């Protein structure tokens, strides 16, 4: 376990370094969108959280920089206001996170990884690795919003040898949702609890660019009857006409991917759509977004055994055969590109590629207990949020599993979000 912890911490730090070393000091200090922090704020915030939890709480060590705690408290300062703060400059931030990491690894070497719930099975270390990777994905989204010459590169995402289309039917029944056993699961994933899900059908793949183009061509953005009242008001106010980063000219549709304008790949999942767009598309297609319980049942339930798997394919940690994760590519793979990652119910690409919007709001599970702090989950319950599941090409495997829950406002599009469709079963299908 100690080796596993050291490996995930190192992998997260390597990625943080890639994302921050790729740009110059001006770009590190700049705010590329009011929705995002300056990259240098994310960098020092990563170190501050590691210091608070691993160096001070777990290790009982003296503070490295107690004077900056308030600057890097995400609840004290809105993202739009962070550029005006007296932040550490890039060299100071790099020096700070390096010092903190040395102390954290020293704490790891001396920790028993048992007893105290915070350290039992390495929970606090896993929590910090997940936190850093979550901010790495946020920084990757900031890179997508950044203007200027491209600075990131990666191989193209895989193609699919055979198209994957259609839907699968999942009969009504109970399954075990959430987890009480995963040692690094966060509080909102807990506890495991039985949920009865009525019979439903769910698409075997996320909605693709080609499918979404058909919605646009059929006037999907001009037909208020397809949109909720709030969704239509937002579409008009924000001037939505296509997914974010799409452009149309005489040559057809293209999209900008980390500074590179590229033709649409028709069989890739659509990405950078908000919940309101996903909802409108679903109405146009005569379907709906899945509930969170439906999504998790499709991802985890094994009809042969009645068990809930950790991942759609089983218990194995995701690798390049199973899912598009970890920034190995800078785009979603084509649907059907990961046949080894299919779920027991026959659904593809539930992990990786694009976060998938669900119809459900973000609520606590029965028996929820905030741990180790209320501000990770509890303060967000019941707000104006919609659930996202499954991770994206920018999500690391340590921060992605069949029970992992993400959430955001229904207007957000800068995140790597797409969706798939579901529907109720007709009486003759039950």
Beta strands, then each sheet from edge to edge (+ up, - down):
strand 1: 167-170
strand 2: 173-177
strand 3: 193-197
strand 4: 200-203
strand 5: 246-249
strand 6: 252-257
strand 7: 260-263
strand 8: 288-289
strand 9: 355-357
strand 10: 386-389
strand 11: 406-408
strand 12: 417-418
strand 13: 421-424
sheet 1: 1+ 4- 13+ 8-
sheet 2: 2+ 3-
sheet 3: 5+ 6- 7+
sheet 4: 11+ 10- 9+ 12+
end
